[in-house]
Amino acid sequence: GGIPITHYVVNKGGTDLAAISSSSTTSVIDITTGGAVGNSVALKVLARNAKGDSAYSTTLTVTVGQVPNAPANLAVKSRPSATSVTVQWDEESAITSNYP
């Protein structure tokens, strides 16, 4: 075998975050996505050992939450009087996530 990996470094949006101190940890929870719902965040990771750093992994771009789709089928429901109108639209279903 080669020289063992000492830790991993996660990069978010071009900035290296603190190193993950365990070489057996291969996931991280990032609750500070740094953006409003609908913004995208680019993530990548590298491995580090006593000889140096690997190249970064391919970049994974994820959306921070998602903005809803526009309501559909806006239509006049009724005309209660000569000076008013009631409109209706289809309720937007829950947003599907692009995460497992």
C-alpha positions in Angstrom: 0.0 0.0 0.0 0.8 3.6 -0.2 1.2 6.3 2.4 -2.1 6.5 4.3 -4.5 9.4 4.0 -4.4 11.6 7.1 -7.5 13.6 6.4 -9.7 15.2 3.8 -10.3 18.9 3.0 -13.7 20.0 1.8 -13.8 23.1 -0.5 -17.0 25.1 -0.8 -17.2 27.8 -3.4 -13.5 28.1 -3.8 -12.6 28.2 -0.1 -11.1 25.3 1.8 -13.0 24.5 4.9 -11.4 23.1 8.0 -9.8 19.7 7.4 -11.8 16.6 8.4 -9.4 15.2 11.0 -10.3 11.5 10.5 -9.2 9.6 7.4 -12.2 7.3 7.9 -14.7 10.1 7.7 -16.0 10.4 4.1 -19.0 12.7 4.6 -19.7 16.0 6.2 -22.8 18.0 7.1 -22.7 21.6 6.0 -25.5 23.6 7.5 -24.0 26.9 6.6 -24.7 26.9 2.9 -24.1 30.7 2.7 -26.9 31.6 0.4 -30.6 32.2 0.0 -33.0 29.5 -1.1 -32.4 28.8 -4.8 -28.7 29.7 -4.8 -26.1 27.1 -6.0 -23.1 26.0 -4.0 -20.0 24.2 -5.5 -18.3 21.5 -3.4 -15.2 19.4 -4.0 -12.8 17.5 -1.8 -9.2 16.5 -1.7 -7.2 13.9 0.2 -4.1 14.7 2.2 -1.2 12.5 3.5 2.3 13.1 4.6 3.5 13.7 1.0 0.9 16.3 0.2 -2.5 16.9 -1.3 -4.3 15.0 -4.1 -6.0 16.8 -6.9 -9.6 17.9 -6.1 -12.4 15.6 -6.9 -14.8 16.7 -9.6 -17.1 19.6 -8.5 -20.5 18.8 -7.2 -22.9 21.8 -7.6 -26.0 21.6 -5.4 -28.9 24.0 -5.0 -29.6 25.5 -1.5 -33.2 24.5 -1.1 -35.3 25.2 -4.1 -37.6 28.0 -5.1 -41.1 26.7 -5.9 -42.6 26.4 -9.4 -45.1 29.1 -10.3 -48.7 28.3 -9.6 -50.5 27.1 -12.7 -53.8 27.6 -14.4 -54.8 31.0 -13.0 -58.4 31.5 -13.9 -61.5 33.5 -13.0 -63.5 31.4 -10.5 -66.5 33.7 -10.2 -67.7 37.3 -10.5 -69.5 38.0 -7.2 -70.4 41.6 -8.3 -69.9 44.1 -11.1 -66.8 45.4 -9.3 -65.1 42.3 -8.1 -63.7 39.0 -9.3 -62.6 35.8 -7.6 -59.6 34.1 -9.1 -58.2 30.6 -8.5 -55.1 28.6 -9.4 -53.7 25.1 -8.9 -51.9 24.5 -5.7 -48.3 23.8 -6.2 -47.3 20.4 -4.9 -44.2 20.0 -2.7 -40.9 20.7 -4.3 -39.0 17.6 -5.2 -35.4 17.5 -4.0 -32.4 16.6 -6.0 -30.9 14.9 -3.0 -31.1 11.3 -2.0 
